[in-house]
Amino acid sequence: MALAKEPETLAAAAASDGLETIIALPRELESNEPELESDLHRDQINQLLACLKWWWRDRTDFYATGNLTIYYNPNKLTTQDFRGPDFFVVLGTDNRPRSSWLLWVEEGKYPNIIIELLSNSTAKVDRSTKKDLYQNTFRTPEYFWFHPHTLEFKGFRLIGGTYQPLEPNADGWFWSEQLELFLGIHNSQLRFFSPDKKLIATPAERAAQATLQAKQSMLQQKLAWQETKAAQQQAEAERKQREQTQQQAEAERKQREQAQQQAEAERKQREQAQQQLQTLRQRLQEMGLDPDEL
């Protein structure tokens, strides 16, 4: 990943302005930026920062901010020779809060990427004066501008010391080599997209997604519980049906046994009757009587 080039040394900068030395440079200055043009501009900056910081939540080697003054010329502080990009990222630095970006404190590091949000009052400067400054002085590798109202969106990459326009992909997005992310318009807002083209969600979107996932999980659990209950009820019904079938089979078996016992009893009765008849015939014969004539 390319880093922004370091500027001339402070001594060389002083010499170019006819100064021999720079004495007691301030180590901290307050930002000196005007109010943002609209709620759309403020919300857009906050959204970009929130999304990028979440995406890089495990990193500590960058500084991302918005509408913060970059003091890059210590010899012209009184002439207000400084700029405050709407959004910028510096790589290879420590991630800590700052009141402003002082080049002589930050090891001469300029932003690696700058995004300006156009407005009717600033568009001309953003397209010309600032573009030239970021190209020739800052030597910022990537520069983008976006208009929250008209949705004008352009991207440039520093090639051979000159900004060359970037070509959008089929989705109309630009690839940022510095961030290793896509920048594109989604629902009329400038958004970041991952290398696999997935939208990097805002905190509100992540919260809504988490709520939706929680509801889906609860619904799935309820559905699973209902399915389990239905399965248990079905199993219980099948168990009762088997019991009824077994009971019916047992009743039929008993009925068959009773019928067999009754048939056996009737057979024995017939046998006894035959035996009694035979005995009676024998006695009659012994008495000299013919049983058939009686």
Buried (B, 14 or more C-beta within 10 A) or exposed (E): EEBBBEBEEBEEBBEEEEBEEBEEBEEEBEBEBEEBBEEBBBEBBBBBBBBBBBBBEEEEEBBBBBBBBBBBBBBEBEEEEBBBBBBBBBBEBEEEEBEBBBBBBBEBBBBBBBBBBBBEEBBEBBBEEBBEBBBEBBBBBBBBBBBBBEEEBBBBBBEEEEBEEBEBEEEEBBBBBBBEBBBBBEEEBBBBBEEEEEBBBBEEEBEEEEEEEEEEEEEEEEEEEEEEEEEEEEEEEEEEEEEEEEEEEEEEEEEEEEEEEEEEEEEEEEEEEEEEEEEEBEEBEEEEEEBEEE
